[in-house]
Amino acid sequence: MEADRPLDTLNKARGSRVIVELKTGKQLLGKLKAFDIHINTVLDEAEERVNGETTRKLGTIFIRGDTIILISPENG
């Protein structure tokens, strides 16, 4: 079986909760709603986390793809 392309893997995570880590070191957690080929990403029910603790509830947010270093399933 052929390996998935990165966007295929990301597409499988759509609708699931993911952790997004930014170049600034911030961690965002939320439901992956949408993304494009630049990995510009929309999260629903997003919250900011520091040291595993929620610091802010953000709701629906847009994240520029060039600020993201990691996207991971929440339980992954």
N, C-alpha and C positions, 0 to 999 in steps of 0.2 A: 504494500500500500504506500502511495506517495505521501511524503511528509506534508503537513499543513504549512501554508504560508503564514507569516506573522499576522496579517490582517484576518485570515480565516480563524486563527486561534482567538483573536480579539473579538471577532464576530460571534463566536460561540459563547463568549462571556456576556454578551448583550443581555440586559435584563437581570443580571446577577450583581451581587455586591462585590466591589473590587477596592483594593487599596492602590492609590496613586501616590507615588513619591516624586516630589519636585526637586529641581536643582537647588532650591533654597534650603532643602532639608525638611520642608513641611510634608506631612502626610495627610492625605485626604481620603476619606472612606465614603462610598456611596454606590448607588445602583447605576451601572453603566447604561446610559440611554442611547448615546450616539457617538460616532467618531467619523473622521474622514481620512483621506490618504496621508495627510500631514499629522495624524494622530491628535488633531484638535479634538477635544473630548467634552461631552456633556454628561454630568452626573446628576441624578436626582437624589433627594434625601441626603445630601452631602453634609459631612461634618469634618472639621479639622481636628487632628489628633496630635498630641505631644506626649511622648513617653507612654503611649497606650491609653491615655486619658483624653476624652473628648473635651476640647476647649471652646469650640464654637459650632453651632448648627448653622449651616449655610443654605439649605434648601437646594434649588436647582442652580448649578453653576456651569460655566464654560471655562475650560482650561486650554490654553494654547499648547499645541503639541511640542513646540521647541523648549518648553519648560519642564517636560516630563522626562524622568529617567527610568521609571519603573511602573508597570501596571501588573497587579497580581490578584488572583482570586482571594477574597477575604479569608477563607478557610484553607488556603492553599499552600 
